[in-house]
Amino acid sequence: MKNLILIFFSFIIISCNDDDVEPIVVIPYEPVIINSILVGKGNLASTEGISQQNIIINNDNIWMDLRNQIDALYIANGLGNYFTETFFEETIIDFANYTVIAVFDRGYSNRGHFIEVTNVTEFENNIVIIVEKSSVVNTQNVASQPYHIVKIPKATKPIVFE
């Protein structure tokens, strides 16, 4: 009889066990617009200077190499020695806190072409940079290469250009 009572109480205790599992609520990641800060924007006076590309810069060495390459275009064309010092909003970047995004279009034989970083959005797994090109009719036959350089808060996620 003791065994029967023990089995009965065991059954009651087991059946009273709270096996209800709290559902896990997954909150979807909300994309965040990142405000970029202008470093430099315009047209380089060259069609053969810097290849058409998007550059992610995370250190002073790469930043100085790019600045020197731009300045060398102007020295070679007799247009001055310090283009970046004169026309960039800033030349000293705190790479501990910022990542620089530089976009260069191809060279053109006339003015009127533009390139712009129009949006920077952080998603769950990456940062997407939207780059747009535009042009206006311009008959001024002066070599040009559109560029746009911005800085964003230090990026730890992969950066993708669209």
N, C-alpha and C positions, 0 to 999 in steps of 0.2 A: 504494500500500500504506500509506503514511503516513496518507493520508486515512482509510482504513479503520480503522486503529488509533486514530486520533484520534476518530472517530465511536464506536468501541467504548467507549473510556474515557469519553467524554462521556455515553454511554448509561448506563454503570455509575454514574457520579457522580450523574446525575439520578435514577436509580432508587433510590439510597441516601439521598436527601434525606428528612429527617424531617418529614413533613407532618402528623403527628399533632398535633391541636390539643387543648390541655388544656380539658376542659369547664369552663364557667363555672358555679360553684355559687352559686345565689341563696339566701341565707338569709332565710326569711320574717321579717318584722318581728313581734316579740313585743309585744303591747300591754302598756303599763305603767300600773299603778294609781298615780295621783297622790294623795298625802295632802293634803287640804285643811285649812286652819286656820280655826277659827271666828272670825268678826269680830262677828257679831250674829245673834240668832235670837229669834223670838217673834211677837207680834201688835201691830200698830199700832192705836191706839185711834181708828179712823176707817174709814168705808166709802168715802170719796171722796178719799182722800189721794193715793196714787200709783197710776197705772194698773197693771193686771195686766201684768207684763212680766219679761223676763230681761235683765239689764244686764251688759255686760262693761266694766270700768273699768280704764283703763290710765294715768290721770294724776290729779294732785291736783285740778285744776279740776273735773272731772266728779265726783270723790269728794266734794269740798266742796259742790257743788251738791246732790248727793243728801242728804248730811247736813243741809244747811240746809233742804231740803224736808221731811225727816222732823221736824226740830226745830220747823219752822213749824206742823206739824199740832198739836203739843202746846201751843205758845204760843196758837194760835187756840182750842183747847179748854180753856185755863186749867189745863193740867196740868204746866206747868214749861217752862223755857227750854232745858235741856241734856239732852234725852233720849239722844242718841247718846253724849255724854260719860259719862252715868250707866250706860246699859245695854249698850253695845257693849264687847266684850272689848278692842278697840283702835280708836283713831280716827286714828292717824298711820300711814300705809302707805308703805313704801319701794317706789315704783313702778318703780324701776330693777331690782328683784329679784322683784316680785310683781305678779300680776294679780288684781283683785277680781271675784268673781262674785256678783251680787245677784239674787235671785229674789223676786218679789212675786206673791202670789195676788190674786184679786179681793177686794173688801170683803164682809163678811158682817154680818148684823144680830145675830148671836149668837156667843158664844165656842165653842171646840171644834173649830176648823179649824186644820190645820197644813200647812206646806210644808217640804220638806227636800231639800237637795242630798245624795243618797245615794251617789253614785259619780262619780269623775272619772277617766277613762281616756284615756291618750294612745295614739293609733293612728298608723300610718305617715303619714297625710295630715291628721289633725285631732285635736282633743281633744273627747271626748264627755262632756257633763255630764248625768247622770241626775237628774231632779227628780221627787219623789213627793209627792202630796197625800194627806192622810188627815183623818178627822174622827171625833169621838166625840159621842155625844148630850149636849147641853148646853143647858139651858133658860135660861141666863143671857143676857138680852137686852141685851148690851153690844156695840156695834159693834167689829168687829175685822178686821184685814187681816194674814194671815200673811206673814212674810218670813223669808228665810234668806240671810245674807251670809257668804261665805268668801273666803279668799285662797289662791292656788296659786302655785307658782313661775312666774316670768315666762313667759307663753305666747307662742310665736312662730308656732304653727300656728293655723289657723282653729278657732274654738270652736263646737260644735254642741250644742243642747239637745234632750234627749229626755224 
